[in-house]
Amino acid sequence: MSATQLAALARTTEPQTALSRFLAVDAVVTGANGVAYLVASGPLGRLLGVDPGLLVVLGAVLVAYAGGVALLASRPRPAALPVRAVIETNLAWAVLSVLALALWLTPSTAGAVWGVFQAVVVAGFAALQHAALRVRQSRSE
């Protein structure tokens, strides 16, 4: 992804602002997903064909993770190491989501579609964050 494409997506030419925005969107989406799992684990569990207890645990993890990502996004210049940790965690989540669908879970059709969609979105966040971090680092050298 070029710096121009990244700037257009982030609606800014400032690499620092782009990175913070991508982290903030990740935090909002992840937090909303986590809250949904926590407050509607029963109905969502039935819809997705997943144990509601698993959704409660995942919801709690996602809300805590979203809080950490939001805190990082609020920094004037998020340090590279924690940003890399977010990127790697997002990539791990995407891979584990697909593996869980293939190896461990027996979701409904809606659950399988949701699992793949979620993996793609989270991998997309990782790609955008990685690209923004690279642009920021290249401009500060």
N, C-alpha and C positions, 0 to 999 in steps of 0.2 A: 504494500500500500504506500503510495507516494505521500509526501508531506502535504501536497495540495489536496489530495483526496481526504486525508485525515483532517485537515483544516476545514474542509467543507462539511464533513460529518460532525465535527465538534463546533462548527460555526464560530471559529476563532482561528487566528493565525499564531496565537501564543501557545507554544507546546505545553507550557505549564498548566494553562487553563484547560486545554484539551484533555490532558491526563487527569486533572481533578474532576472534570465533567464525566469522563468515562468511569472513573471510580465511583462518583456520586450516583450515576444511573445504575451501576451494578449494585450499590448498597440499597437503593430504593426498590429495585426489582427483587433482589434477594430477600430483603426484609418483608416485602409484601407477600412473597411466596411463603416465607416462614410463618408469618402471622396467619395466613390462610390455613396452613397445615395445623397450626395450634388451635385455632378457634373452630375449624370445621373438619376436624380429623375424621369424624364418623361419616358424614356425607361424602367427603372427598375419598375416603378409603373405599366406600362402596362403589363410587363412580370409577375410580382408578383400579379397583381390584387389588388394593394394597392394605395390609393390616393398619388400622388406625393408630395403634401403639407406635408403629414405625414412623408414621407421619408426625406424631407428637414429638418424638425424639429428633427427627430431621428438622421439624419446625423450630425447636429450641436451638439447635445447632445453627440453623440458617439465620435466626434473629441475632444471635450472639456474633456470628461472622459478619453480618450486615452492619452491626454496630461498629465493629473494628474497621471495616472498609469505609464507613461514613466518617469515622474519626480521621482516618488517613486522608480521605478526600478533602477534609476541612483544613488540612495543613497548607500553609502558603506554598511550600515546596516539599511534597512528600518524598521522603528518602527512597532511594532506589531499591535498597534491600527489602523493605516491607512491601513495596510495589511488586517486586519480583515474587515475593511470597504469595501475594494475592493472585498474580498471574498463574503461578504453579498450582495453587490450590484450585483455581478455576479449571485448569486443564485436568487436574486429577478428578475433580467432580464430574466433568464431562465424560471422561473415560470410565469412571466407576458407574456412572448412570447407565451407560451402554452395556457394560459388563453385568451389572445387576439385572438388566432386562434379559440378557442372553443366558445367564447362568443361575441366578438365584430366584428371581421373582417370576410369578405367573400372573401378570396384570391383565386387566380387561383390555379390549382394543383401545379404549380411551386412555388407559394407563400406559400402554405401549407407545401410543402417539405422543402423549405428554412427556414421557421419559426421553424420547428422541428429540422432541422439540426443546426441552429443557437443556439437554446436552449441547445442542447446536447453539442456543442462546448464550450459555455460559462459555462455550469455546469462543464465540464471537466477542464476548467481553474480554476474554484473555487476549485475543488477537489485537483488538483495539487498544487495550492497555499496553501491550508489548510495543506496538507501533508508536504510540504516543511517547512512551519512555525512551525508545530509540531516537526519535526526533529530538526530544528534549536533551538527551545526552550528546547528540551530534552537534547541537547548536551551542552547547556550553563548553565544547572542547576548544 
